[in-house]
Amino acid sequence: MTSPRHETALIVGAGHGLSASLVRLLSREGLHVAVAARNTGKLAALSSETGAHTFACDAVDPDQVKRLFDDVEKRIGVPDVVIYNASGRTRGPLVDLVPSEVERALAVSAFGGFLVAQQAARRMLTKGYGAILFTGASASVKGYAQSAPFAMGKFALRGLAQSMARELAPQGIHVAHFVIDGGIRSPGATDTLDKPDSMLDPDAIAENYLHVLRQPRNTWTWEIELRPWVERF
């Protein structure tokens, strides 16, 4: 049994790193791609390079998320691949954390993922197929010191993905969560001479997303964990 061919994709929380690699890869594969972020100015060069359609959206605002899906549908059609790549982070000793900043971090990492997934699922259920992919982190499975808000949000996002996978897979919607266990290479963050291959290549990560998208339905995975070979378990 093979999965339906995907034609349109929406990436929420897009930026210069993994999201850019996903946009380039999916565009090369022939998909019509839309990208959404609070600040669309940072997406101008990527849009010019790939032809991706850009949309402004704050993922924690229910009205903005619904409007995003309505606007994407009008411009390129109902997305049958939706990737949630946004996350919120605030660091510091637990006793010094500012509650309002923690609330915002949780909203971006988890509540925004719920809002985006809900709008995606409503549309995919009418078609009987689609894929909803979540970008997680090491913090999805292990909480680090002075990083409680990030762990809280990523644990919640993983729980959302697991619950959705069990509910929606029988209805033709592939839900998968990606644990990115390590730093992602970027122009501002590269491997050091004493630690070669210590960072993940964003293009290689994107290839794994594509692999999951192409899985036959009778062998769908709900979670994949990616790490450099030098990363400690």
Secondary structure, DSSP 8 states (H G I E B T S, - for coil): -------EEEEES--SSHHHHHHHHHHHTT-EEEEEES-GGGGHHHHHHH--EEEE--TT-HHHHHHHHHHHHHHH---SEEEE-------S-GGG--HHHHHHHHIIIIIHHHHHHHHHHHHHHHHT-EEEEEE--GGGT---TT-HHHHHHHHHHHHHHHHHHHHHGGGTEEEEEEEE-S-B-BTTB--BTTBTT-SB-HHHHHHHHHHHHTS-GGG--SEEEE--TTS--
